[in-house]
Amino acid sequence: MITNEQISPPLRETIADLQQKHLQDLIERYTERTKTSKQMTQAHRPVLADPRVSQWFNCSLKEICYLIVGQKAQGSKVWDVDGNEYIDIIMGFGSNLLGHNPPCIKEAIVEQFEKGFPLGPQSEYAGEVAELISELTGMERVAFSNTGTEAVMTAIRLARSQTKRSKIAVFTNSYHGHSDGVLVESLGLKLPGILEKLGGNILTSRINSRAFPASRGIPYSATKNTLMLEYGNPESLNIIKANKGKLAAVVVEPIQTSKPNLQPKEFLHQLRQLTQKSGTALIFDEMVTGFRLHQGGAQAWFDVEADIAAYGKVVGGGMPIGIIAGKKAYLDSIDGGMWNYGDASSPNVEKTFFAGTHCKHPLAIAASRAVLKYLKSQGPSLQEQLNYRTSKFVETLNSFFEANKLPIRMANFGSFFGPIFTEDAVLSKNSLMGFELLRYHVFDKGILLRGEGGGFLSTAHTDEDINLIIKAIKDSFSELKEGGFF
């Protein structure tokens, strides 16, 4: 790839002028189309602290750094406060497998809303929803939380309670919510000097397992019991084996949204064998894969039985919910285990603490009941057909990328798809800016996608929707190329 340094000064100026004009035209067009979203963002910034707005901040793109403000949604579509219509592939970050406001969920929520939502008494359908989750996933017991972060946090606490151990292992590029103990990164390869100063037992491995806080405000003490390993690397298994008597749990995002092409089935099978032998809990974080990839989630997809799994997103049908499901040996720590009326039985398992005002919220439980009953009635073919359509969609895009010698491909697991760079990719500053501009081009063409690129297909997306998404992405790349970015 030719870089800026290899281009003569006059030509470089020409390209810079071309890029500047392209950028200015895009900013003017985009801000005019979405002016109310921008006005609302500016007006509310003094009081509304929103990390998503600043996540993609770039001085060059400051004038278009704001979220589209949504007003309504139906099926595969979202409408913003300016009346613009979008085909949505953010889909609630994976929550809306059936699209926005599907009849079965809407009816369930309206019915519950009319009855009210008493907090304090047991939620009417909580037991039924737990039974449906157990039936579809094979898990023995189920508990409810409000968010995915809470579900993973609770799963780890259950593992520590059962094993009487403190350490956990997580993997690079995975995301398990924003609780302190799992919001970590590995700096071992970048900062060996710091590691030496910290002292302690650092494993002699080319993978450094020491985890560090990934954000300000997290004390190092919160991460000292967390090992950070490389996902899919056999050497990580050796480190887990070396720590077998210390690890309470290994937490896995079976397929990472940041690396959807990495699907290491053999690695997961070996990991399951290791953790079973050492009495270490294997926790699957199935916030994205659960009920989307397969009715039984990633466990069924990879034929690996986890000890505990955390679910959310799809199962809530757009309502906030977290699910902790797993074997009795672990979940019994929530309530003391099984006992019966009419005999001398009593809770006989030592409990750990778990609570939440809005856990089992009647509206969330009603939505989950509707989703699970619908998925059960449709059978495995719902996911199979959607997975197939997504694979064909990705193949079409990749043919375009290859034909145009673009250093990017789409990868998918099930109905999630995301961009990856090719192994031989050499990216200039121009190309990097082009990829950053891509999402704004696609937004401008009426497609809502994740900030990183990619997104989720739902059962509500039609063939026409998919064709329009493909056209928008192709046209955006072509326009960026004409603007001097590729």
RONU-976338 format. One record per residue (C-alpha): residue number from 1; residue in one letter; x, y, z. Coordinates in steps of 0.2 Angstrom, whole numbers. Each point is the difference from the previous one (the first is absolute). Example, Ala and Ser with C-alpha at 12.3 -4.5 7.8 and 13.67 -1.06 7.14 Angstrom:
// RONU-976338
seq / type / px / py / pz
1 / A / 62 / -22 / 39 .
2 / S / 6 / 17 / -3 .
// end
This chain:
// RONU-976338
seq / type / px / py / pz
1 / M / 0 / 0 / 0 .
2 / I / 7 / 17 / -4 .
3 / T / 1 / 11 / 15 .
4 / N / 0 / 19 / 1 .
5 / E / 19 / 1 / 2 .
6 / Q / 2 / -8 / -17 .
7 / I / -11 / 13 / -9 .
8 / S / 7 / 15 / -7 .
9 / P / -4 / 17 / 9 .
10 / P / -11 / 7 / -14 .
11 / L / -10 / -16 / -2 .
12 / R / -1 / -2 / 19 .
13 / E / -8 / 18 / 1 .
14 / T / -12 / -5 / -14 .
15 / I / -6 / -16 / 10 .
16 / A / -1 / 11 / 16 .
17 / D / -11 / 12 / -8 .
18 / L / -11 / -14 / -7 .
19 / Q / -1 / -7 / 17 .
20 / Q / -4 / 16 / 8 .
21 / K / -14 / 4 / -13 .
22 / H / -7 / -18 / 3 .
23 / L / 0 / 2 / 18 .
24 / Q / -8 / 18 / 0 .
25 / D / -14 / -6 / -12 .
26 / L / -4 / -15 / 11 .
27 / I / 0 / 11 / 16 .
28 / E / -12 / 12 / -8 .
29 / R / -11 / -13 / -7 .
30 / Y / -1 / -11 / 16 .
31 / T / -2 / 14 / 12 .
32 / E / -15 / 8 / -10 .
33 / R / -8 / -17 / -1 .
34 / T / 2 / -4 / 19 .
35 / K / -1 / 18 / 6 .
36 / T / -12 / -3 / 14 .
37 / S / 11 / -14 / 7 .
38 / K / 15 / 11 / 0 .
39 / Q / -10 / 14 / 8 .
40 / M / -6 / -11 / 14 .
41 / T / 17 / -7 / 3 .
42 / Q / 7 / 17 / 3 .
43 / A / -14 / 6 / 10 .
44 / H / 1 / -14 / 12 .
45 / R / 18 / -2 / 2 .
46 / P / 2 / 11 / 15 .
47 / V / -11 / -13 / 10 .
48 / L / 1 / -16 / -9 .
49 / A / 16 / -10 / 2 .
50 / D / 0 / -12 / -15 .
51 / P / 16 / -10 / -4 .
52 / R / -7 / -6 / -17 .
53 / V / 0 / 18 / -7 .
54 / S / 19 / 2 / 4 .
55 / Q / 5 / -18 / -4 .
56 / W / 3 / 5 / -18 .
57 / F / 6 / 17 / 3 .
58 / N / 13 / 7 / -14 .
59 / C / 4 / 18 / -2 .
60 / S / -2 / -1 / -18 .
61 / L / -17 / -8 / 2 .
62 / K / -6 / 10 / 15 .
63 / E / -15 / 8 / -9 .
64 / I / -8 / -17 / -4 .
65 / C / 5 / -8 / 17 .
66 / Y / -18 / -3 / 7 .
67 / L / -12 / -14 / 1 .
68 / I / -15 / -1 / -11 .
69 / V / -15 / 3 / 12 .
70 / G / -13 / -13 / -3 .
71 / Q / -18 / 3 / 1 .
72 / K / -9 / -16 / -4 .
73 / A / 4 / -17 / -7 .
74 / Q / -10 / -14 / -9 .
75 / G / 6 / -16 / -8 .
76 / S / 17 / 3 / -8 .
77 / K / -2 / 19 / 0 .
78 / V / 4 / 14 / 12 .
79 / W / -6 / 18 / -3 .
80 / D / 10 / 15 / 8 .
81 / V / -6 / 17 / 7 .
82 / D / 2 / 8 / -17 .
83 / G / -12 / -13 / -8 .
84 / N / 14 / -10 / -9 .
85 / E / -2 / -18 / -3 .
86 / Y / 14 / -13 / 3 .
87 / I / 2 / -18 / -2 .
88 / D / 7 / -5 / 17 .
89 / I / 14 / -12 / 1 .
90 / I / 5 / 5 / 18 .
91 / M / -16 / -9 / 5 .
92 / G / 2 / 4 / 19 .
93 / F / 18 / -6 / -1 .
94 / G / -7 / -17 / -3 .
95 / S / -15 / 1 / 11 .
96 / N / -13 / 0 / -14 .
97 / L / 1 / -17 / -9 .
98 / L / -18 / 2 / -5 .
99 / G / 1 / 18 / -5 .
100 / H / -7 / 15 / 8 .
101 / N / -17 / -1 / 9 .
102 / P / -5 / -18 / -6 .
103 / P / -18 / -4 / 3 .
104 / C / 3 / -14 / 13 .
105 / I / 11 / 11 / 11 .
106 / K / -11 / 16 / -2 .
107 / E / -16 / -10 / 5 .
108 / A / 9 / -7 / 15 .
109 / I / 6 / 16 / 6 .
110 / V / -16 / 9 / -2 .
111 / E / -9 / -14 / 9 .
112 / Q / 12 / 2 / 14 .
113 / F / -1 / 18 / 0 .
114 / E / -19 / 0 / 2 .
115 / K / 2 / -12 / 15 .
116 / G / 14 / 11 / 8 .
117 / F / 17 / -5 / 5 .
118 / P / 1 / -4 / 19 .
119 / L / 18 / 0 / 7 .
120 / G / 1 / -10 / 16 .
121 / P / -11 / -15 / -4 .
122 / Q / 6 / -14 / -11 .
123 / S / -1 / 4 / -18 .
124 / E / -15 / -10 / -7 .
125 / Y / 10 / -8 / -15 .
126 / A / 17 / -1 / 8 .
127 / G / -1 / -19 / 3 .
128 / E / -6 / -3 / -17 .
129 / V / 14 / 10 / -8 .
130 / A / 13 / -9 / 10 .
131 / E / -7 / -17 / -6 .
132 / L / 0 / 6 / -18 .
133 / I / 18 / 6 / 1 .
134 / S / 5 / -17 / 8 .
135 / E / -9 / -9 / -13 .
136 / L / 8 / 9 / -15 .
137 / T / 18 / 1 / 8 .
138 / G / 1 / -16 / 10 .
139 / M / 5 / 10 / 16 .
140 / E / -7 / -7 / 16 .
141 / R / -4 / 16 / 9 .
142 / V / -3 / 19 / -4 .
143 / A / 1 / 16 / 8 .
144 / F / -5 / 18 / -6 .
145 / S / 10 / 16 / 1 .
146 / N / -2 / 17 / -9 .
147 / T / 15 / 1 / -12 .
148 / G / 13 / -11 / -8 .
149 / T / 13 / 8 / 11 .
150 / E / -9 / -5 / 16 .
151 / A / -3 / -18 / -7 .
152 / V / 19 / -2 / -4 .
153 / M / 5 / 7 / 17 .
154 / T / -12 / -12 / 9 .
155 / A / 6 / -15 / -10 .
156 / I / 18 / 4 / 6 .
157 / R / -6 / 2 / 18 .
158 / L / -9 / -17 / -1 .
159 / A / 16 / -8 / -7 .
160 / R / 10 / 7 / 14 .
161 / S / -12 / -5 / 13 .
162 / Q / -1 / -18 / -6 .
163 / T / 19 / -2 / -3 .
164 / K / 6 / 10 / 15 .
165 / R / 13 / 7 / -12 .
166 / S / 3 / 18 / -5 .
167 / K / 9 / 1 / -17 .
168 / I / -9 / 1 / -16 .
169 / A / 6 / -1 / -18 .
170 / V / -7 / 11 / -15 .
171 / F / 6 / 2 / -18 .
172 / T / 6 / 14 / -10 .
173 / N / -12 / 9 / -11 .
174 / S / -15 / -6 / 10 .
175 / Y / -13 / 11 / 9 .
176 / H / -9 / -6 / 15 .
177 / G / -8 / 16 / 6 .
178 / H / 7 / 15 / 10 .
179 / S / 3 / -7 / 17 .
180 / D / 17 / 3 / 7 .
181 / G / 7 / -18 / 0 .
182 / V / -3 / -3 / -18 .
183 / L / 3 / 17 / -8 .
184 / V / 18 / -4 / -3 .
185 / E / 14 / -1 / -13 .
186 / S / 17 / -7 / -1 .
187 / L / 15 / 11 / -1 .
188 / G / 13 / -13 / 3 .
189 / L / 7 / 1 / -18 .
190 / K / 0 / 19 / 0 .
191 / L / 6 / 4 / 17 .
192 / P / 12 / -13 / 6 .
193 / G / 9 / 13 / 11 .
194 / I / -16 / 3 / 10 .
195 / L / -2 / -18 / 3 .
196 / E / 17 / -2 / 7 .
197 / K / -3 / 14 / 12 .
198 / L / -16 / -8 / 6 .
199 / G / 9 / -16 / 4 .
200 / G / -9 / -16 / 4 .
201 / N / -1 / -16 / -9 .
202 / I / -1 / 4 / -18 .
203 / L / -2 / -16 / -11 .
204 / T / 15 / -3 / -12 .
205 / S / -11 / 0 / -15 .
206 / R / 0 / 10 / -16 .
207 / I / -18 / 3 / 5 .
208 / N / 0 / 11 / 15 .
209 / S / -15 / -4 / 11 .
210 / R / 0 / 16 / 11 .
211 / A / -16 / 10 / -2 .
212 / F / 0 / 19 / 3 .
213 / P / -15 / 12 / 1 .
214 / A / -7 / 4 / -17 .
215 / S / -7 / 17 / 6 .
216 / R / 4 / 14 / 12 .
217 / G / -9 / -2 / 17 .
218 / I / 3 / -19 / 2 .
219 / P / 13 / -3 / 13 .
220 / Y / 14 / -13 / -4 .
221 / S / -6 / -10 / 15 .
222 / A / -16 / -3 / -9 .
223 / T / 9 / -10 / -14 .
224 / K / 14 / -8 / 10 .
225 / N / -10 / -17 / 0 .
226 / T / -4 / 1 / -19 .
227 / L / 11 / -9 / -13 .
228 / M / 0 / 7 / -18 .
229 / L / 3 / -13 / -13 .
230 / E / 0 / -1 / -19 .
231 / Y / -16 / -8 / -7 .
232 / G / 3 / -15 / -11 .
233 / N / 18 / -2 / 4 .
234 / P / 5 / -17 / 7 .
235 / E / 13 / 8 / 11 .
236 / S / -14 / 8 / 10 .
237 / L / -6 / -18 / 4 .
238 / N / 17 / -3 / 8 .
239 / I / -2 / 15 / 11 .
240 / I / -17 / -5 / 5 .
241 / K / 7 / -17 / 4 .
242 / A / 15 / 7 / 10 .
243 / N / -13 / 10 / 11 .
244 / K / -13 / -14 / 1 .
245 / G / 0 / 0 / 19 .
246 / K / -3 / 19 / 1 .
247 / L / -13 / 4 / -13 .
248 / A / -18 / 1 / 5 .
249 / A / -6 / 3 / -18 .
250 / V / 5 / 3 / -18 .
251 / V / -12 / 12 / -8 .
252 / V / -2 / -1 / -19 .
253 / E / -9 / 10 / -13 .
254 / P / -1 / -16 / -12 .
255 / I / 0 / 11 / -16 .
256 / Q / 6 / 18 / 3 .
257 / T / -9 / 14 / -9 .
258 / S / 17 / 8 / -2 .
259 / K / 7 / -15 / -9 .
260 / P / -15 / -9 / -8 .
261 / N / 12 / -11 / -11 .
262 / L / 8 / -8 / 15 .
263 / Q / -11 / -15 / 4 .
264 / P / 12 / -13 / 9 .
265 / K / -10 / -15 / 3 .
266 / E / 14 / -12 / 4 .
267 / F / 7 / 13 / 12 .
268 / L / -17 / 1 / 9 .
269 / H / 0 / -19 / 1 .
270 / Q / 17 / -1 / 8 .
271 / L / -4 / 14 / 12 .
272 / R / -16 / -9 / 5 .
273 / Q / 11 / -16 / 4 .
274 / L / 13 / 11 / 10 .
275 / T / -13 / 9 / 11 .
276 / Q / -10 / -16 / 3 .
277 / K / 16 / -9 / 7 .
278 / S / 5 / 15 / 11 .
279 / G / -17 / 3 / 7 .
280 / T / 0 / 18 / -9 .
281 / A / -17 / 7 / -5 .
282 / L / -1 / 3 / -19 .
283 / I / -11 / 16 / -2 .
284 / F / -7 / 4 / -18 .
285 / D / -4 / 18 / -2 .
286 / E / -14 / -2 / -13 .
287 / M / -7 / 17 / 0 .
288 / V / 1 / 1 / -19 .
289 / T / 0 / -19 / -5 .
290 / G / -14 / -5 / 12 .
291 / F / -16 / -5 / -10 .
292 / R / 7 / 8 / -16 .
293 / L / 13 / -12 / -6 .
294 / H / -10 / -15 / 5 .
295 / Q / -15 / -3 / 11 .
296 / G / 13 / -7 / 13 .
297 / G / 12 / 14 / -4 .
298 / A / 19 / -3 / -2 .
299 / Q / 0 / -15 / 12 .
300 / A / -11 / -9 / -13 .
301 / W / 10 / 7 / -15 .
302 / F / 17 / -6 / 7 .
303 / D / -7 / -15 / 9 .
304 / V / 8 / 6 / 16 .
305 / E / -9 / 0 / 17 .
306 / A / 4 / 15 / 11 .
307 / D / -3 / 0 / 19 .
308 / I / -8 / 17 / 0 .
309 / A / -6 / 11 / -15 .
310 / A / -5 / 18 / 0 .
311 / Y / -14 / 5 / -12 .
312 / G / -8 / 17 / -5 .
313 / K / -5 / 10 / -15 .
314 / V / -10 / -12 / -11 .
315 / V / -9 / -9 / 15 .
316 / G / -7 / 17 / 5 .
317 / G / -7 / 5 / -17 .
318 / G / 6 / 18 / 3 .
319 / M / -4 / 1 / 18 .
320 / P / 15 / 1 / 12 .
321 / I / 4 / -17 / 8 .
322 / G / 15 / -11 / 5 .
323 / I / -1 / -19 / 3 .
324 / I / 11 / -10 / 10 .
325 / A / -2 / -19 / -4 .
326 / G / 10 / -15 / 5 .
327 / K / 2 / -16 / 9 .
328 / K / -8 / -2 / 17 .
329 / A / 17 / -1 / 9 .
330 / Y / 3 / 18 / -4 .
331 / L / -18 / 8 / -1 .
332 / D / -5 / -8 / 17 .
333 / S / 11 / 13 / 8 .
334 / I / -13 / 13 / -4 .
335 / D / -14 / -7 / 10 .
336 / G / 7 / -15 / 10 .
337 / G / -5 / -13 / -12 .
338 / M / -16 / -12 / -1 .
339 / W / -12 / -3 / 14 .
340 / N / -18 / -5 / 2 .
341 / Y / -15 / 4 / 10 .
342 / G / -8 / -13 / 11 .
343 / D / 17 / -9 / 5 .
344 / A / 15 / 4 / 10 .
345 / S / 10 / 7 / -14 .
346 / S / 9 / 17 / 0 .
347 / P / 12 / 10 / -10 .
348 / N / 17 / -9 / 2 .
349 / V / 12 / 10 / -11 .
350 / E / 9 / 15 / 7 .
351 / K / -6 / 15 / -9 .
352 / T / 9 / 15 / -8 .
353 / F / -8 / 17 / -2 .
354 / F / -11 / 4 / -15 .
355 / A / -13 / 13 / -1 .
356 / G / -8 / 14 / -11 .
357 / T / -16 / 11 / 1 .
358 / H / -4 / -3 / -18 .
359 / C / 5 / -18 / -2 .
360 / K / -15 / -10 / -7 .
361 / H / -8 / 17 / -5 .
362 / P / -18 / -6 / -7 .
363 / L / 2 / 10 / -16 .
364 / A / 17 / -8 / -4 .
365 / I / -6 / -18 / 5 .
366 / A / -16 / 2 / -10 .
367 / A / 11 / 5 / -15 .
368 / S / 12 / -15 / 3 .
369 / R / -15 / -12 / 1 .
370 / A / -6 / 6 / -17 .
371 / V / 17 / -1 / -8 .
372 / L / 3 / -18 / 7 .
373 / K / -17 / -7 / -4 .
374 / Y / 2 / 7 / -18 .
375 / L / 18 / -7 / -2 .
376 / K / -6 / -17 / 6 .
377 / S / -15 / 0 / -12 .
378 / Q / 11 / 4 / -15 .
379 / G / 13 / -13 / 4 .
380 / P / 18 / 0 / -5 .
381 / S / -4 / 5 / -18 .
382 / L / -2 / 18 / 5 .
383 / Q / 18 / 2 / 5 .
384 / E / 6 / -11 / -15 .
385 / Q / -9 / 10 / -13 .
386 / L / 6 / 17 / 7 .
387 / N / 18 / -7 / 2 .
388 / Y / -1 / -5 / -18 .
389 / R / -6 / 16 / -7 .
390 / T / 13 / 10 / 10 .
391 / S / 14 / -12 / -7 .
392 / K / -6 / 4 / -18 .
393 / F / -1 / 19 / 4 .
394 / V / 18 / -1 / 6 .
395 / E / 6 / -10 / -15 .
396 / T / -7 / 14 / -12 .
397 / L / 9 / 14 / 10 .
398 / N / 16 / -10 / 0 .
399 / S / 0 / -3 / -19 .
400 / F / -2 / 19 / -2 .
401 / F / 15 / 3 / 12 .
402 / E / 11 / -12 / -8 .
403 / A / -4 / 6 / -18 .
404 / N / 4 / 18 / 5 .
405 / K / 16 / -6 / 10 .
406 / L / -6 / 8 / 16 .
407 / P / 9 / -7 / 15 .
408 / I / -16 / -4 / 10 .
409 / R / -12 / -15 / 1 .
410 / M / -16 / -3 / 9 .
411 / A / -1 / -15 / 12 .
412 / N / -15 / -7 / 8 .
413 / F / -6 / -12 / 13 .
414 / G / -18 / -4 / -2 .
415 / S / -9 / 16 / -3 .
416 / F / 13 / 12 / 7 .
417 / F / 13 / 7 / -12 .
418 / G / 15 / 11 / 2 .
419 / P / 15 / 7 / -10 .
420 / I / 18 / -7 / 1 .
421 / F / 15 / 5 / -9 .
422 / T / 9 / -12 / -11 .
423 / E / 17 / -7 / 7 .
424 / D / 10 / 9 / -14 .
425 / A / -9 / 17 / 3 .
426 / V / 11 / 15 / 0 .
427 / L / -10 / 15 / 4 .
428 / S / 5 / 18 / -3 .
429 / K / -7 / 15 / 9 .
430 / N / -11 / 3 / -14 .
431 / S / -8 / -18 / 1 .
432 / L / -2 / 1 / 19 .
433 / M / -9 / 17 / -2 .
434 / G / -11 / -8 / -14 .
435 / F / -5 / -15 / 11 .
436 / E / -5 / 13 / 14 .
437 / L / -10 / 10 / -13 .
438 / L / -9 / -16 / -6 .
439 / R / -13 / -1 / 14 .
440 / Y / -5 / 18 / -3 .
441 / H / -2 / -3 / -19 .
442 / V / -11 / -15 / 4 .
443 / F / -10 / 9 / 13 .
444 / D / -2 / 14 / -13 .
445 / K / -7 / -13 / -12 .
446 / G / -13 / -6 / 13 .
447 / I / 8 / -15 / 8 .
448 / L / 4 / -1 / 19 .
449 / L / 15 / -11 / 3 .
450 / R / 11 / -2 / 16 .
451 / G / 14 / 13 / 2 .
452 / E / 13 / -13 / -4 .
453 / G / -9 / -5 / -15 .
454 / G / -11 / -16 / -3 .
455 / G / -15 / -4 / 11 .
456 / F / -14 / -13 / 1 .
457 / L / -13 / -6 / -12 .
458 / S / -17 / -4 / 7 .
459 / T / -15 / -10 / -6 .
460 / A / -8 / 16 / -4 .
461 / H / 13 / 5 / -14 .
462 / T / -7 / -4 / -17 .
463 / D / 10 / -4 / -16 .
464 / E / -3 / 18 / -5 .
465 / D / 8 / 6 / 16 .
466 / I / 15 / -10 / -2 .
467 / N / 2 / 5 / -18 .
468 / L / -1 / 18 / 5 .
469 / I / 13 / -2 / 14 .
470 / I / 12 / -8 / -13 .
471 / K / -3 / 14 / -12 .
472 / A / 3 / 13 / 14 .
473 / I / 17 / -8 / 5 .
474 / K / 6 / -2 / -18 .
475 / D / -5 / 18 / -5 .
476 / S / 8 / 7 / 16 .
477 / F / 17 / -9 / -4 .
478 / S / -1 / 7 / -18 .
479 / E / -3 / 17 / 6 .
480 / L / 14 / 0 / 12 .
481 / K / 11 / -7 / -13 .
482 / E / -4 / 15 / -12 .
483 / G / 3 / 11 / 15 .
484 / G / 18 / -6 / 1 .
485 / F / -2 / -11 / 16 .
486 / F / 4 / -17 / -8 .
// end
